[in-house]
């Protein structure tokens, strides 16, 4: 493809994306296709000869679009927000165009230094402790996901414990039943057995109990095991429960346990000064992560991950073969982010986050987060005023968990009917053994009319229940 052809076809693709974003509300939110429908439209064999780009783009409409579940729809209330935005898309495009491989500072200084600077900006924008900044012993990096952040944090904690003389088989990690499943996967990858991850009891609001953690830690220490890692969550997936990090931190510090805080979606709320209670206790955490690719208008993948002291992380992940040696790295004056993650290779993710921050500014980002929180509060008021529904968990930020008073069958009927309609998309969880509908409000273009339409849809369906 020549530069002129790229210029022409690139304009067509940008126009396609712009049109899609203008009309995404018109599509059924969840794809109506059955398993195998997309593959049935694809040729059995790859083409032997070049095909016109116009044909390729036409097949996006014919084959791909019908099989897309539209996370960018303003009627998206499922799982969690996965927001994209114009500046983020353009930053991603520029990253692809540059084709940077940012494994070392030497392989592209701008890739590394912009990332370091943007992560320091995020410390200022969100208000976590200054010790997560790059000027001290800690620092930040962009991982692909919170799952990867949890894994590298666990590996750093494991390294610290092993360096202190612990046997791998004696290590124990702690989390609640509402902690993201990525912790269990991280433990498997790190060589821990199922009995080396302890599930700690939660309170009535589904948050990890500090007294239960202290008891579990003491029990393990008395039995000769080595507590080494605890994953606290600020905003659990099921109910956006908030573990009391400030109370968990002394328990962890007293036992030499690495405390990792998973901020996932809820961490974005800290762009609003009045919502910075989500940062409580971070001054005593060893590591922290949250996802701009959920609620901060930056397309996947982009997770901000910080450590208070990077030495254990580097000790766990740094391997230096001869072919990567270079003068800048050996000087100690630069950061090589290959040592902060599992893969060697790195994308230029900082560009899109830089674009987003500069486009919206702190005030713009806070405005949109506040708007979503206000919409959720409005929905909470409607739920409380309707005797057929109850709140299944304390509402927080942009998540509202509700169920029908007649039980699981009625709740499931409402959920299935909404999703079958294509007008909105919802997902569920279980809390205290009961089926719960999760209404996640945070999609970039969701307005009051969309939330109202969802509520009207739920109540009209409830009218028809037997």
C-alpha positions, 0 to 999 in steps of 0.5 A: 500500500503506497502512502497515497493509497494509505491516505485515501483508504485511511480517510475511508476508515476514519469516516467509517469509524465516525459514522459508526460512533454517530449511529451506534445507538441504532444497533442492537446492543448485544449481537443477535448472531448464533455460534458459527454465524460469522465463520459461515460468512467467511471464505474457507481458504485465504485469498491467493491474490490481492483484493481491493481494499474497498471490498475488505471494508465492505465486508466489515459491514457485511460480516463483522458488524452484525457480530459485534456486541456494541460496548460503545452504545449509550445503552450499554449497562453490562459488565463495566464501561469500556470507553473509547473516545476520539482522542484515544482512537487517534492516539492508537492510530498514531501508535500503530503508524509509528510501529514502536517497539518500546522494550528498552529506553534505547529502542525509543526514548520517547515511548519510555519517557512519555509513559513515565511522565504520563504516569506521574501526571496520573498521580497528580490527577488522581491524588494517590501518594507521591511515593508512587511517582517516578522521582523516588523509589517507586514509579508507574507503568502501563500494563495491558490489564489489571490481571497483568498488574495483579500478576506482576505485583504477586511476583514482586511480593513472592520475590521479596518473600523468597529473598527473605528466606521463605520457601515457595511451598510455604507462601500464602496469599489472601483475598476475599471471595469477591476479589477478581478471578485474575488473582487465582490465575496469577497464583497458578502462574506463580506456582502456588497451589490452591491451598496457598490462596486463602479466601477471607470473610467479608462483611455485610457490604461484601468488603474484606474484613480486617479482623478475619484477615488478621486471624487468617494471617496469625493462623498461618504464621503459627502453622509455619506458613509464610503470609506474603501477599494480599489483594484488596479491591476498591470496587469489586466486579460483582457489587463495587464493594470497597475493601477497607485498605486503611485498616488492612494495611497495618495487618499486612505491614505487621506480617510483611505481606505485600499489599496490592490494591486493585482499583479496576474501574472505581479508581477513575473516580479519583479524578473528582476530588470529592470522590477521592475516598477511593484512595483511602489507605493507598499511602501504605499499599505496596502497589496499586492499579486501575484501568483508564480503559474502563471509565476514563475514555481510553480504549483497551488496553491501558492499565496504570500500575504503580509500586512504592518500591520498584526493587522487588519488581525488578528483582522478580522480572529483570533478565538481561541477555547480551543482545539487549545490553546497551550503554543507556541501560548500563548507566542506570539513568533510564527506565527499561519497562521490559523489567516491569511486565511479563512480555519483552515487547511493549506497545506505545500505549502512553500516546493514547492516554496522553491524548485523552488527558490533553483533550479533556483536561482534569475538569473535563474528565471529572465532569463526565465521571460526576455525570455518570455517578449522578445518573446512577443516583437517579436510578437508585431513587427510582428503585427505592420508590418502586416496591417491586424492586430492592437494592441488592447491595449498597449503591456506589459510583456508577453501579446499581445492583437490584433484584425483583422482590419475587426472587430469582425467577422473576429477576432472571425473566427481566434480565433475559427479556431486556437482553433479548430485545436488543434495546439495552444490555445487562449482566448479572451476578450473585450476592448472598446466593441471590440472582442480581441484575447489575446496571453499570452506568459509565459508557461515554455517551450515556445520558439521562434519557438512556437510563430512563428508557432502561428503567421504563423497560424494566418496569413495563416488563415487571408489569407483565410478570405473572 
